Amino acid sequence: MGSIGVVWVVAGLVGAGLLRWWPARGRVDGLTAVGVAGVRGGSGAALAVAVVQLHLAGVVEVGPAGRLRRVVHSGPGRDVSVLNRAAWTVLGRELSVADAAAAPAVRRAWEEVRADLVGRGLRCGRARLVLAGASALAAGGTALAVAVQGSPWTGLPLALLSLAVPCAPARTLAGYRLLRAKRDLRPLADDGPTEPEETGLLVAVHGRRALRLLLPGFAARAGLLGARAARETVARTEGDSYGGSALSGDGSL
């Protein structure tokens, strides 16, 4: 197979890469914090930001068992994402974050958010993900054949490289550029932001690091940090820190 096989492997990887990571620029105007979180971490990250925003707005509270429920006579707020509205709807009864994520209304809302991100060029669509994965796996099989037939130092690295395509996050190059720009503009600071909107965006961009810094108590009790991180956080703090003061009220997928 030799050099011809290497050419086929490289061609397959280039095609998979174009399918997987193109375009390099996308539309970011009007993108919400939930959308930014969806680019970074998918449905779990997006729902976590929606829950945090509802909590900061005084709409959702967390009980002793870590179950969330909306405050009586509250509303989801104006100019919020469809995922915020869906989360507010399903939290009419007490649910854990995992149970809320499995609710049909939340799943439909995430599909709307995901479709918007795909249309903006910030996430890779399902069809392109499948085609890119198939192309990468075919290239990997050819690379293994090249290695077996006498060129292991060429074939094995190409085979390993082909595995990176299906294992990579579903964001495009435009999505990577967006997150890098957001992180550069909004680094985490110990004193924290002064506005709930800024807190939601920081959680969208930085994920659990922002939750541990800005909302440690609420995030731990709501199950947004994972079991081990939640135990460590609860041991360190008695309440939520927000902008240098305590948050009112109680208080990854």
CORMO-V507650 format. One record per residue. N is the residue number from 1. RES is the residue in three letters. PSI is psi in degrees with one decimal (none if undefined). OMEGA is omega in whole degrees, -180 to 180 (999 if undefined). BURIAL is I if it has 9 or more other C-alpha atoms within 8 Angstrom, else O. Layout:
<<N RES PSI OMEGA BURIAL> <N RES PSI OMEGA BURIAL>>
//
This chain:
<<1 MET -52.7 170 O> <2 GLY -133.2 -174 O> <3 SER -32.4 178 O> <4 ILE -41.2 178 O> <5 GLY -40.2 178 I> <6 VAL -40.5 178 I> <7 VAL -42.1 178 O> <8 TRP -38.9 179 I> <9 VAL -47.6 -179 I> <10 VAL -42.0 179 I> <11 ALA -41.0 179 O> <12 GLY -39.5 179 I> <13 LEU -38.5 178 I> <14 VAL -45.3 178 O> <15 GLY -42.5 178 I> <16 ALA -40.0 179 I> <17 GLY -41.6 178 I> <18 LEU -42.1 178 O> <19 LEU -36.9 -171 I> <20 ARG -39.0 -170 I> <21 TRP -6.1 177 I> <22 TRP 143.9 7 I> <23 PRO 169.4 179 I> <24 ALA -17.3 178 I> <25 ARG 141.9 179 I> <26 GLY 177.7 179 I> <27 ARG 124.9 -179 O> <28 VAL -2.5 -179 O> <29 ASP 133.5 179 O> <30 GLY 9.3 -179 O> <31 LEU 128.5 -178 O> <32 THR 169.4 176 O> <33 ALA -35.9 177 I> <34 VAL -39.6 178 I> <35 GLY -42.0 178 I> <36 VAL -43.5 178 I> <37 ALA -36.9 177 I> <38 GLY -36.1 175 I> <39 VAL -42.4 -176 I> <40 ARG -48.4 -170 I> <41 GLY 12.0 177 I> <42 GLY -154.0 -172 I> <43 SER -39.2 -179 O> <44 GLY -44.7 179 I> <45 ALA -39.5 -179 I> <46 ALA -43.6 179 I> <47 LEU -37.5 178 I> <48 ALA -42.1 179 I> <49 VAL -40.7 178 I> <50 ALA -42.8 179 I> <51 VAL -42.5 179 I> <52 VAL -43.8 -180 I> <53 GLN -41.2 178 I> <54 LEU -37.8 178 I> <55 HIS -45.0 -180 I> <56 LEU -27.7 177 O> <57 ALA -0.1 -180 O> <58 GLY 21.5 -175 O> <59 VAL -30.1 -176 I> <60 VAL 137.1 176 I> <61 GLU 161.1 -180 I> <62 VAL 134.7 -178 I> <63 GLY -179.4 -178 I> <64 PRO -30.6 -178 O> <65 ALA 8.4 180 O> <66 GLY 13.2 179 I> <67 ARG 139.3 -178 I> <68 LEU 147.9 175 I> <69 ARG 142.2 -180 I> <70 ARG 151.3 179 I> <71 VAL 140.6 -178 I> <72 VAL 141.1 178 O> <73 HIS 28.1 177 O> <74 SER 166.2 177 O> <75 GLY 163.1 -177 O> <76 PRO -12.8 -179 I> <77 GLY 169.6 -180 O> <78 ARG 153.3 177 O> <79 ASP 39.9 176 O> <80 VAL 164.3 -178 O> <81 SER 165.3 179 O> <82 VAL -28.5 178 I> <83 LEU -36.0 174 I> <84 ASN -45.0 -179 I> <85 ARG -40.6 180 I> <86 ALA -41.7 178 I> <87 ALA -42.6 178 I> <88 TRP -38.3 -179 I> <89 THR -50.0 -175 O> <90 VAL -21.8 180 I> <91 LEU 17.7 170 I> <92 GLY -18.9 171 O> <93 ARG 161.4 -175 O> <94 GLU 127.2 179 O> <95 LEU 149.4 168 I> <96 SER 166.8 179 I> <97 VAL -38.7 180 I> <98 ALA -41.3 178 O> <99 ASP -38.6 177 O> <100 ALA -37.7 180 I> <101 ALA -29.6 -179 I> <102 ALA -8.0 -179 O> <103 ALA 138.0 -178 I> <104 PRO -39.3 -178 O> <105 ALA -40.0 179 I> <106 VAL -39.8 179 I> <107 ARG -40.4 177 I> <108 ARG -40.2 179 O> <109 ALA -41.0 178 I> <110 TRP -37.9 178 I> <111 GLU -36.3 176 O> <112 GLU -43.1 178 I> <113 VAL -44.9 -179 I> <114 ARG -42.8 179 I> <115 ALA -37.5 177 I> <116 ASP -42.0 180 O> <117 LEU -37.5 176 I> <118 VAL -43.0 178 I> <119 GLY -29.7 177 O> <120 ARG -9.7 -179 I> <121 GLY 19.5 -177 I> <122 LEU -21.2 175 I> <123 ARG 154.3 179 I> <124 CYS 132.7 179 I> <125 GLY 163.6 -175 O> <126 ARG -42.4 -179 O> <127 ALA -43.4 179 O> <128 ARG -35.0 176 I> <129 LEU -43.1 -180 I> <130 VAL -46.2 -179 O> <131 LEU -41.4 179 I> <132 ALA -42.1 179 I> <133 GLY -42.0 179 I> <134 ALA -42.8 179 O> <135 SER -41.9 180 I> <136 ALA -40.3 179 I> <137 LEU -37.7 176 I> <138 ALA -42.3 177 I> <139 ALA -39.0 178 I> <140 GLY -40.3 177 I> <141 GLY -41.0 177 I> <142 THR -39.4 179 I> <143 ALA -39.2 177 I> <144 LEU -38.5 177 I> <145 ALA -39.6 176 I> <146 VAL -40.8 -180 I> <147 ALA -42.4 -179 I> <148 VAL -34.3 -176 O> <149 GLN 16.4 170 I> <150 GLY 2.2 180 O> <151 SER 63.2 -176 I> <152 PRO -34.8 -178 I> <153 TRP -15.2 174 O> <154 THR -44.6 -175 I> <155 GLY -42.3 -177 I> <156 LEU -45.5 176 I> <157 PRO -37.8 178 O> <158 LEU -36.9 177 I> <159 ALA -42.5 178 I> <160 LEU -38.6 179 I> <161 LEU -35.2 -180 I> <162 SER -27.0 179 I> <163 LEU -21.0 -179 I> <164 ALA -25.3 -176 O> <165 VAL -55.5 180 I> <166 PRO -18.8 -178 I> <167 CYS -11.2 -176 O> <168 ALA 155.7 175 O> <169 PRO 158.5 -173 O> <170 ALA 10.0 180 I> <171 ARG 153.1 178 I> <172 THR 179.6 175 I> <173 LEU -35.7 177 I> <174 ALA -37.3 176 I> <175 GLY -41.5 176 I> <176 TYR -42.6 180 I> <177 ARG -40.4 179 I> <178 LEU -49.2 -178 I> <179 LEU -39.4 178 I> <180 ARG -41.6 179 O> <181 ALA -40.5 179 O> <182 LYS -40.2 180 I> <183 ARG -35.4 178 I> <184 ASP -37.9 -178 O> <185 LEU -27.7 -175 O> <186 ARG 71.5 175 O> <187 PRO 156.0 177 O> <188 LEU 136.6 178 O> <189 ALA 149.1 -177 O> <190 ASP -31.2 -178 O> <191 ASP -16.8 175 O> <192 GLY 166.7 179 I> <193 PRO 170.6 -180 I> <194 THR -5.6 -178 O> <195 GLU 141.3 178 O> <196 PRO -36.4 -180 I> <197 GLU -41.2 179 O> <198 GLU -36.1 177 I> <199 THR -44.9 178 I> <200 GLY -39.9 180 I> <201 LEU -38.7 177 I> <202 LEU -39.3 176 I> <203 VAL -38.3 179 I> <204 ALA -37.9 -175 I> <205 VAL -42.5 -171 I> <206 HIS -10.7 175 I> <207 GLY -133.4 -174 I> <208 ARG -31.1 178 I> <209 ARG -42.5 179 O> <210 ALA -38.1 179 I> <211 LEU -43.2 180 I> <212 ARG -33.8 -177 I> <213 LEU -42.2 -170 I> <214 LEU -35.3 -176 I> <215 LEU 55.8 -172 I> <216 PRO -45.2 -177 I> <217 GLY -50.3 -179 I> <218 PHE -46.1 -177 I> <219 ALA -38.6 180 I> <220 ALA -46.3 -178 I> <221 ARG -30.8 -180 I> <222 ALA -5.7 179 I> <223 GLY 26.6 -179 I> <224 LEU -4.8 -176 I> <225 LEU -4.4 -173 I> <226 GLY 158.8 -171 I> <227 ALA -49.5 -176 O> <228 ARG -45.5 180 O> <229 ALA -34.7 179 I> <230 ALA -43.2 179 I> <231 ARG -43.0 -180 I> <232 GLU -39.7 -178 O> <233 THR -43.3 180 I> <234 VAL -34.1 179 I> <235 ALA -25.7 -177 O> <236 ARG -24.6 -171 O> <237 THR 152.8 177 I> <238 GLU -16.2 -178 O> <239 GLY -176.4 -179 I> <240 ASP 137.5 171 I> <241 SER 133.5 -180 I> <242 TYR 110.1 -179 I> <243 GLY 29.4 176 I> <244 GLY 1.0 180 O> <245 SER 169.2 -177 O> <246 ALA 142.6 175 O> <247 LEU 147.7 177 O> <248 SER 156.8 173 O> <249 GLY -171.9 -177 O> <250 ASP -164.3 -160 O> <251 GLY none 999 I> <252 SER 138.4 -175 O> <253 LEU none 999 I>>
//
